[in-house]
Amino acid sequence: MTRTIPCTASRRWRAQRALRLHLLPIHIFDGLSGKPILSLLRPGKRPSGEEVAKILRHVIRRIRRHWPRVDILVRGDSHYCSEPALALLERLGCDYIIGFAINSKLLEIAALWREQCDWRRSKFKPTVRRFHQLSYQAREWSRSRKLVARVEATALGTDVRFIVTSLEGRGKTLYEKVFCARGNAENLIKDMKRFTRSDKTACSRWQANQFRLFLHAGAYWLLHTLRQAAPKRSRWRGATFETIRRVFVKLAVRVEELKGRLPAGGDARNDDRRHHDRRPVTDAAGAAAALARQPRTRSQRHRSRTTVNTAAAPRPSDRIIALTNKRGRPLKYPPVGS
């Protein structure tokens, strides 16, 4: 009997293989129009500074190729705050406002601000929010940059949040009006992931999954264009992609002819002479279709549905069909064709 002992290299290879198979997309949208700019599959881990800088360099150069004088503002969370990305944006002449992860030094600086907010809070003013600006240089940064601190005190305690930006202005305006508008990007990602099913990456190869994500981005673009084409005061302008897909894109069909039988009757709303073939199949089928065109309740339509077998001829007793007039009185017709 032989026994296999897994080595460290084998475990490392398995971990790297599992990481390669676990892919997560990175989405970049236009903050004003909501149009997709980039959808890229990458390994499901936190991106490094070099990777973020490489992606931003590619996107910004493609934008500047078509619009050389456009002003670009990059907005993101703390995962994209790194020295290579910030240095690239400053070198390319782009503004940025990005979240910054808090550390022990910043907690020490914000301790006095948190005590002041907590002291100002009362039962008549349960929430107190203050904003502060400071110049700060992280350990990996090549120079100092501007930070905006948001300090908030509630009944649950005090909280502080930092952002790094190259914009000028009041801290409250930069945080609440500019940075917090990033929440709209979460809705755009939800539209892409939930309503276009872009999270279906079941293929074993990256190329196949990336091509599927490309098709989902095309579907998002079509649905977004259709929603933007609606009037501003229309209810379709604010409709979700799921509503637009069900109302305008998704179609329901009704099978009229099967291989072994022909269903006769159905909903009167779908029975239109201009859009359906009116060739008589059998006498019973024609009479049942005429009966289905009468305005009736749902239960009456359910009881009146008749399936005629094409293999067997109708019996003589089936040729007499009871119909009703507008007043609901039954009428008996002689056999059809007699």
C-alpha positions in Angstrom: 0.0 0.0 0.0 1.3 3.4 -1.0 0.5 6.7 0.7 0.6 10.1 -1.0 1.7 13.0 1.2 0.7 16.4 -0.3 3.5 18.8 -0.4 3.5 22.6 0.0 4.0 23.2 -3.7 1.0 21.1 -4.6 -1.2 23.0 -2.1 0.1 26.3 -3.5 -0.7 25.2 -7.0 -4.2 24.2 -6.0 -4.8 27.5 -4.3 -3.6 29.4 -7.3 -5.7 27.3 -9.6 -8.8 28.0 -7.4 -8.0 31.7 -7.5 -7.8 31.7 -11.3 -11.2 30.0 -11.6 -12.8 32.4 -9.1 -13.4 35.4 -11.3 -15.1 38.7 -10.4 -15.8 41.6 -12.8 -14.7 45.2 -12.4 -17.3 47.6 -13.8 -16.6 51.3 -14.8 -19.6 53.5 -15.6 -20.1 57.0 -16.7 -21.3 58.8 -13.6 -23.5 61.3 -15.5 -25.3 59.2 -18.1 -24.9 55.7 -16.5 -23.5 54.2 -19.7 -21.0 51.3 -19.3 -17.4 52.0 -20.1 -15.6 48.8 -19.1 -16.5 45.3 -17.8 -13.5 43.2 -17.2 -13.2 39.8 -15.5 -10.3 39.5 -13.1 -9.2 37.2 -10.2 -11.5 37.4 -7.2 -9.2 39.3 -4.8 -8.4 42.9 -4.0 -6.6 44.6 -6.9 -3.1 45.8 -6.5 -2.0 49.3 -7.2 -0.3 48.4 -10.4 -3.4 46.6 -11.7 -5.6 49.5 -10.9 -3.2 51.9 -12.6 -3.0 49.7 -15.7 -6.8 49.6 -16.1 -7.2 53.3 -15.6 -4.4 54.1 -18.0 -6.1 52.0 -20.7 -9.6 53.6 -20.1 -8.3 57.2 -19.9 -6.2 56.9 -23.0 -9.2 55.6 -25.0 -11.4 58.4 -23.7 -8.8 61.1 -24.5 -8.4 59.6 -28.0 -11.9 60.7 -28.9 -12.3 63.7 -26.5 -8.9 65.2 -25.9 -10.1 68.2 -23.8 -12.6 66.5 -21.6 -12.3 66.8 -17.8 -12.2 63.4 -16.1 -13.1 62.8 -12.5 -12.3 59.3 -11.1 -14.5 58.3 -8.1 -14.2 55.0 -6.2 -13.9 53.3 -2.9 -10.8 52.6 -0.8 -9.8 49.5 -2.8 -8.6 51.7 -5.6 -6.6 54.1 -3.4 -2.9 53.4 -4.0 0.2 55.4 -4.9 0.5 54.0 -8.5 -3.2 54.9 -9.3 -3.0 58.4 -7.7 0.3 59.2 -9.3 -1.1 58.1 -12.7 -4.2 60.3 -12.3 -2.0 63.3 -11.4 0.3 62.7 -14.3 -2.6 62.5 -16.8 -4.3 65.6 -15.5 -7.4 63.8 -14.0 -9.1 64.7 -10.8 -10.0 62.1 -8.2 -12.1 61.6 -5.1 -11.5 58.2 -3.6 -12.2 56.6 -0.2 -9.3 56.2 2.1 -9.0 53.3 4.6 -8.6 54.5 8.2 -5.5 53.5 10.2 -4.2 54.0 13.8 -2.6 57.3 13.1 -5.8 58.8 11.6 -7.8 57.4 14.5 -5.5 59.3 16.9 -6.0 62.5 14.9 -9.8 62.1 14.8 -10.2 61.2 18.5 -10.7 64.9 19.5 -13.2 65.4 16.7 -15.3 62.4 17.8 -15.4 63.7 21.4 -16.6 67.1 20.2 -19.4 65.6 18.1 -20.5 63.3 21.0 -20.5 66.2 23.4 -22.7 68.3 21.0 -25.3 65.5 20.6 -28.5 65.7 22.6 -32.0 64.4 22.6 -33.1 67.4 20.6 -30.3 66.8 18.1 -29.7 63.1 18.0 -27.3 63.2 15.1 -24.3 65.5 14.8 -22.1 65.5 11.7 -18.9 67.6 11.2 -16.3 67.8 8.4 -12.6 68.5 8.6 -9.8 68.9 6.1 -6.1 68.0 6.6 -3.0 67.3 4.7 -1.7 63.8 5.1 1.1 61.6 3.6 0.7 57.9 3.9 3.7 55.6 4.2 3.7 54.5 0.6 2.8 58.0 -0.9 5.5 60.1 -2.6 4.0 63.3 -1.3 1.2 64.7 0.9 -2.4 64.9 -0.3 -5.6 66.4 0.8 -7.9 64.4 3.1 -11.5 65.1 4.1 -12.8 63.6 7.3 -16.5 63.1 8.0 -17.2 62.7 11.8 -20.7 61.6 12.9 -22.1 61.0 16.3 -25.4 59.1 16.8 -27.2 57.1 19.5 -25.1 54.1 18.3 -21.8 55.8 18.8 -19.3 57.9 16.8 -17.9 57.1 13.4 -15.3 58.7 11.2 -14.7 58.3 7.4 -11.9 59.7 5.3 -11.6 60.4 1.5 -8.6 61.7 -0.5 -9.3 64.2 -3.3 -7.6 66.6 -5.6 -10.7 68.9 -5.7 -11.0 72.3 -4.0 -14.0 73.3 -1.9 -15.8 72.8 1.3 -15.5 69.4 2.9 -19.3 69.0 3.3 -19.9 69.6 -0.3 -17.1 67.4 -1.5 -18.3 64.5 0.7 -22.1 64.7 0.4 -22.5 66.0 -3.1 -19.5 64.6 -5.0 -18.4 61.4 -3.2 -21.7 60.1 -1.9 -23.0 60.3 -5.5 -21.0 57.1 -5.9 -24.0 55.3 -4.5 -25.6 55.6 -7.9 -22.9 53.3 -9.3 -24.1 50.6 -6.9 -27.5 50.8 -8.6 -25.8 50.5 -12.0 -23.9 47.5 -10.9 -27.1 45.9 -9.6 -28.8 46.5 -13.0 -25.9 44.9 -14.7 -25.6 41.9 -12.4 -29.3 41.2 -11.5 -31.3 42.1 -14.5 -28.9 41.1 -17.3 -27.6 38.0 -15.4 -24.0 39.0 -15.9 -22.9 36.9 -13.0 -23.3 33.7 -15.0 -19.6 32.8 -15.4 -20.0 29.0 -15.5 -17.4 28.4 -18.3 -14.0 26.9 -17.4 -12.0 29.4 -19.5 -11.5 33.1 -18.9 -11.9 33.9 -22.6 -15.4 32.3 -22.7 -16.5 34.1 -19.5 -15.2 37.4 -20.7 -17.1 37.0 -24.0 -20.3 36.3 -22.1 -19.7 39.4 -20.0 -19.3 41.3 -23.2 -22.7 40.1 -24.4 -24.2 41.1 -21.1 -22.7 44.6 -21.4 -24.3 44.9 -24.9 -27.7 43.9 -23.4 -27.2 46.5 -20.7 -26.5 49.1 -23.3 -29.6 48.3 -25.3 -31.9 48.4 -22.2 -30.3 51.6 -21.0 -30.7 53.3 -24.4 -34.4 52.2 -24.5 -35.0 53.7 -21.1 -33.2 56.9 -21.9 -35.4 57.3 -25.1 -38.5 57.6 -23.0 -39.8 61.2 -22.2 -38.4 62.7 -19.0 -41.8 62.8 -17.3 -42.7 59.3 -18.4 -42.9 56.5 -15.9 -40.6 54.4 -18.1 -37.7 56.8 -17.5 -37.3 55.6 -14.0 -38.4 52.0 -14.6 -36.0 49.1 -13.8 -34.5 46.9 -16.4 -36.7 44.0 -15.3 -39.8 46.1 -16.0 -38.6 47.2 -19.4 -37.6 43.6 -20.3 -41.0 42.2 -19.4 -43.0 44.9 -21.1 -41.1 45.7 -24.2 -38.6 42.9 -24.9 -40.0 39.7 -23.5 -42.8 38.3 -25.8 -45.4 35.6 -25.1 -46.4 33.3 -27.9 -49.3 31.0 -28.3 -48.9 27.7 -30.2 -51.8 27.2 -32.6 -50.7 24.0 -34.3 -49.1 21.0 -32.7 -47.9 17.8 -34.3 -50.8 15.6 -33.1 -53.6 17.9 -32.2 -54.9 21.4 -32.7 -56.0 23.5 -29.7 -59.2 25.4 -30.4 -60.3 28.4 -28.5 -58.4 30.5 -25.9 -58.3 34.1 -24.8 -60.3 36.5 -26.9 -57.7 39.2 -26.6 -55.2 37.1 -28.5 -57.7 36.0 -31.2 -57.2 38.7 -33.9 -58.3 38.1 -37.5 -55.6 40.2 -38.9 -52.7 38.3 -37.2 -53.9 34.7 -37.2 -54.5 32.2 -40.0 -58.2 31.8 -40.4 -58.2 28.6 -42.4 -60.9 26.2 -41.2 -59.4 23.0 -39.7 -62.5 21.2 -38.6 -66.1 22.1 -38.1 -65.8 21.8 -34.3 -62.6 23.8 -34.2 -64.1 26.7 -36.2 -67.2 26.7 -34.0 -65.1 26.6 -30.8 -63.0 29.6 -32.1 -66.2 31.5 -32.7 -67.3 30.7 -29.2 -64.0 31.9 -27.8 -64.4 35.3 -29.4 -67.5 36.0 -27.2 -66.8 38.1 -24.1 -66.8 35.8 -21.1 -65.3 35.4 -17.7 -62.2 33.5 -16.9 -63.9 30.4 -15.6 -66.2 30.3 -18.7 -63.2 30.5 -21.0 -61.5 27.7 -19.1 -64.5 25.4 -19.4 -64.9 26.2 -23.1 -61.4 25.2 -24.2 -61.6 22.2 -26.5 -58.8 20.2 -28.0 -59.7 18.5 -31.3 -57.7 15.5 -32.3 -56.7 15.6 -36.0 -56.3 11.9 -36.2 -59.9 11.1 -35.6 -62.9 12.7 -37.4 -65.5 14.5 -35.3 -68.6 12.5 -34.3 -72.0 13.7 -35.6 -73.0 14.7 -32.1 -70.0 17.0 -31.8 -71.2 19.1 -34.8 -74.1 20.7 -32.7 -72.5 23.3 -30.4 -74.3 25.5 -28.0 -73.7 29.2 -28.4 -75.0 32.2 -26.6 -76.1 35.6 -27.9 -75.4 39.0 -26.4 -78.1 38.5 -23.8 -76.7 35.2 -22.7 -79.5 33.1 -24.1 -78.4 29.7 -25.6 -78.8 29.2 -29.3 -78.7 25.8 -31.1 -77.4 25.7 -34.6 -78.0 22.9 -37.1 -75.0 20.8 -38.1 -72.4 22.8 -40.0 -72.3 22.0 -43.7 -75.8 20.5 -43.8 
